[in-house]
Each structure stands twice: as C-alpha cells, then as structure tokens.
Amino acid sequence: MPTLESALPCAELRPYVRAYAQRRIARTDGCSIAAVPAQLEQVLNFELGVMPGVRHHHMQVSSPVWIGGAQTSFPGFMELYPHVESFAIFFYPAGWSQLFAIPVREITNRLYDAPSIDGPRMRALWNRLGETPVFRRRVEIVEDFLMPYTRLVMARDRIAMAATYLFRQHGAVRIPKLARIDSIGLRQFERRFQHETGMSPKTFARVARFQAALDAKLSAPGRSWLDIAHTFGYHDQMHMIHDFERLGQNTPSHLLATIGDVRPPALTSASLNR
C-alpha cells in the first residue's frame, strides 16, 4: 500500500517553507494516475526511486531533482509506479525564489530540472537524501541545507510580501487595498505583480481561494461543499464548481477522488492554521 508522510518546517524556515512530504509506492502496489490541480506553491522534488511520469504540456520530467513553479492550471498529470519514492519541499509562492534569488516569474507555469539552476549542490543534496530511508532524518538534512540561504535573503521585495499576504488570506483581499498598502496606483501595482510573479493579482487570488477550499475539504471530508463555498467567499456553490472545473480540470467531488497525495496532510494543516 502506498505510504505518505508529511511534516511542517522549523520556525526559522516557516517564512519560506510550508511543508515537507514523502511518498513511497511498494512493489506490490499497482500503477495510478493522479490529477494535479492549480497551486501556488513552488515545489522542489527529489526522486529517490523509480521516476514517476510527470507530464506537463509537451514535456516530461527526466531529472531526479526538479522544481515546479506556481501553476494557474496543470495541463498534464502524474503517473505513479511501483518503487516510486519521492521527497518534496513545498515552498510559499515566493519562498524558493527568495532563498535562491530566482524571480518568481521564471518558473511560474513551468517545470525545470533543478540541477540546471544549482547543479552541484542539488546533486549533493539528492545523494544525501538517498543515503537514508528515514523521513525525519531527510527533513533534518534538507533543513540543514536550507538554513544558510535564509541568512542571505535580502530585504523582502514588496511584491513578494503582497503575494504572501494575499496567499495567507486565501485570496480574500481586494486588489486596490493591496495597491494602497504598497503606496502605488492600482494599474502600476497590477503591472508589477504580473511582471514579478508571472500572473495577475486577480488570478493569484483566485488560485489561492481554490487551494484553500480544496485543502479545507481534504482536511475535513465530512464538511459540506456548500459550507466550504460560503466560508471562502464564493457567491454560491455553482460559482465554486466553475472555479474547480477551470483550475482543477474537474468537479469538486471528482477532483477529490483523483488527486491522490498531491496535497499532503501537513500542507493542508499549514493552510488551515496560518
């Protein structure tokens, strides 16, 4: 039976990292296909066993270390096979970019081989993770690797701060208010946000609300979709269904049935307790 472990980061890394997760698929488990919905996290993946089939547009991931940026939609899917073993770091929408000084827009709606960004260090980290099968020890190794980068982060960019605030509020912030906080005009704010994140603030807010609604249902399966729709500010349940069909490529119930472990427990916990 597939196993999934997840954990929250240490306090020092929580401005940048949301959660860690690890999946293992046993030899006796069958193949499966998981839907991948829109999401705002930047996710660094380490493949420590058989490579999963990750298809995005017309490309397929080939490196055992790869980074996925925020996705306003995921035009593809993930194939999981026996002996797949993956460790993932879920960063806040600008977390990876802040730590590694790479503009958010560079990886929005894209997947990249991480060694092409920071080759020797990424390969060394992948090797260290492969040397131990213990999830908690892998978390410690990753945190030891990330901590020095936090001391190199420059003063936080104002757009990164606005994006993080919008994300933490589940998209429930009027864009003109964000512009006023940044002390610039609305159109200038929208242009800067689009330039630096690779998407408009309106689209970013929409995906943030969609993620929050999905995580709420994953965290409490018995909760009604109607209650979730009201909680996260949808006009009605049909409005929420339209968002799910656009951002998750499916109805809420069907997406829930096909998402697999793409949204691990620690991630949904982080979403509901921030």
N, C-alpha and C positions, 0 to 999 in steps of 0.2 A: 504494500500500500504506500502511495506517495506520502512523504513527511514534509512538514513545513514548520520552520522555527523562525521567530522574529523577535526583535528587541529594540528598545529605544536607545538613543545615544547618551553619552555622558553629558553633564551640564555644560561643559566648555564647548561642545560641538553642536549643541542644540540650536544656535542661531543659523546653522548651515545644513545640518543633517536631520531628517525627520525620523528615519528608521533603517534598520538592517533586516534582511530576510535571507533565508536559505531554503532551497527546495532540494529534495532527493527523491529520485524515482527508482524504485527497486527493479531488479532483473525480471521479477515476475509480474510487474505492472505492464499494462498494455500502453499503446500509443494514444495520445489525446491531442486535441486542438483547442487552444484557449483563445478567446476573443480578447483583444486589447483595446480598451476604451480610451477616449481623450483623457489626458492627465497633464498636470503642470509640473510635477517633479522632474528633475534631471536625475537619471538613474544610471549608475555605474555598475556594470555586470561582470562578474568573473565566472567563466565556465570551467569547472574543475573536473568534469567527467565527459560523457558524450555531448557533443554540441547539439543544442536544440535547433530546430528550424525556425529562425526568426525572419519573416518576410515583410518587407516594408516597401511599398511601391514596387519597383522592379529590381530591388537589391535584396541580397540575403547576407546576414551576418556571417563572417568567416573567421574573425579573430576571437580567441578565448577571452579577451578583455575588450568590452565595447561600452560606449556611452550613448544613451538615448536622451535627447532634449525634450522639452515640453512638446506635447502633441495636441494640436487642435482637433485632429482626428488621426486614427491609425489605419492607413489603407493597407491592411495586411492581417497577419495572425501569427501565433506561435505554436509550433509543433513540438510536443514533448515526447521523448522516447525513453525506454528503459536505460538506466545508468546515467541519465542526466543528473548533474549536480551543479547547482548554481548558487552563488552568493551575490547579493545585490545591496548597494548603498543607495537609498532614496534621499536625494538632496532636496532642500527647499527650491522653489522656482529659480532662484539666482544663487543657490548655495555652491554648486560646483564652479560656476563662473567666478564667484568671489574668491574662492580658495585658490583656483588655478589661473586667475587673471585671463579668462577667455570670455569674450562678450556673449551674453545670453543668446542673442540672435543667431550666433554662429552654429548652434546645434538645435535651435527650435525647429520642430517638424523634421528632424534628421536623426540618423544613427551614424556613429563613427567608430572605427577601430580606435580604441583608446591609446594603444602604443604609438599611433601616428601623431598623438598630441603630446605624450610624455613617455616615450618609449622605454628607456632603461628602467626607470623607477616603477612603471606599471608592470613590466615583466617580472621585476624582482618581487613586487608585492604579490603577484599571481603565484609565483613559485613558493613564497612563504605560506600563503593560504593553502596551497596544495599539500604542504608538509604535515598539516594537522587536520583530522576529520572533525574536531570538536568545535561546534558553533560558537560557544562563548569565547574560546581561545581565538577564533578567527575575528570576532568583534574586537578583541583586545589588540590584535595585530593591526587591524585597519585603523583603530583609533590612535595607536602609536604612530602610524604613518601620517594621519591627517593633522594631528596636533601642531606640528611645526608650521604648517601652512596658515593656521589661524593667526600666528604672530606676524605674518607677512601681509595680511589683509589691510589695505589702505582704508581711509575713512570711507564709510559706506556710501555708495552712489545713491543719489536721491530717488532715481527711478527704481533702483533695486529695493530701496526702502518702501516706496509706494507699492510695488508689486507684492512684496512680502506682506504688507498691511492688508492689501486687497485680498490676498490668498487666505490670511488668517481670519478675515471677516467673512469667508465663504462667498466672496463676491458681492456682499450686501453693503456696498458703499457707492454713493453717487459719484460719477467720474468728475463732475465740476467741483465736488468737495476735495477730491484728491489734488486737483489743479490748484485750488486755493491753499491747501496745505503746503504745496510746493512753491507757492507765491508766483505762479506764472499763469498766463492766459490758457483757456481751455484748449484751443487749437494747437498752441505750442506744446502743451503737455501731451496731447494725443500724438503729435508727430514724434516727440522724443520717446514716448513709451513704445510706439510702433518701431522706431529705429533701433532701440536698445534691446527690446525683448523679442522682436520678430512677429508680434501680433498686436492688435489694437487693445486698449484697455477694456473695451466692451466685450471683446471675445475672451480675453483673460478672465474677466468677472464671470462670464457665462460658464466657462470650463470649471472655475473654482466652485461655483454653486452646484454644478452637475456632480463633481467629485464628492462634495460634502454630502449630497443626497444619497449617492451610491454607497459611500462609507457608512452613513447612518443606517442604511438597510442591512449592510453586511454585518455591522456591529450588533444589531437587534433585529433578527429576521422576522420576529413576530410583530414588529411595528408596521402599521398600515402605510401604504404608499400615499394615501390621502393626507395622513398626518405629516408625513415627510414633506409632501408638496407644500403644505401650509407653513411648516417650520422654516423652510428655506426660501420662502418668498415667491413661489410660483403663483400665478394668477389662479390656477386651478390644476387638477390632476392632468387634464389633456395638455396643458402648457408644458408640464414636466415630461409627459410622454414624448412630445415633439422634440424636446431637448435631448432625451435619451436616444431617440432614433437618429438624430443628427450627430451627436457626439459619441454614442456607443454603438451605432450601427444596428440597434435592435430596440425592442420594447424593454421596459424596466425588468419585467419578470424573466424574459428570455436572456437578457444580458446577464442577470444574476446567475442563471443556470449554466452559462457558457464561459464565465470569466475565470473560473478555476482559482488559482492562488495569486493572480496578478496583483491584487490588493491585499497584502498580508495583514494579520491581526494587529501588529504593532503600528502599522501605518494608519489603520482606521482608528486605533486608540489615540494616536497623536492628533488626528483630525478632530476628534470629539472632545479632547481635553486641553486644547491650547487656549 
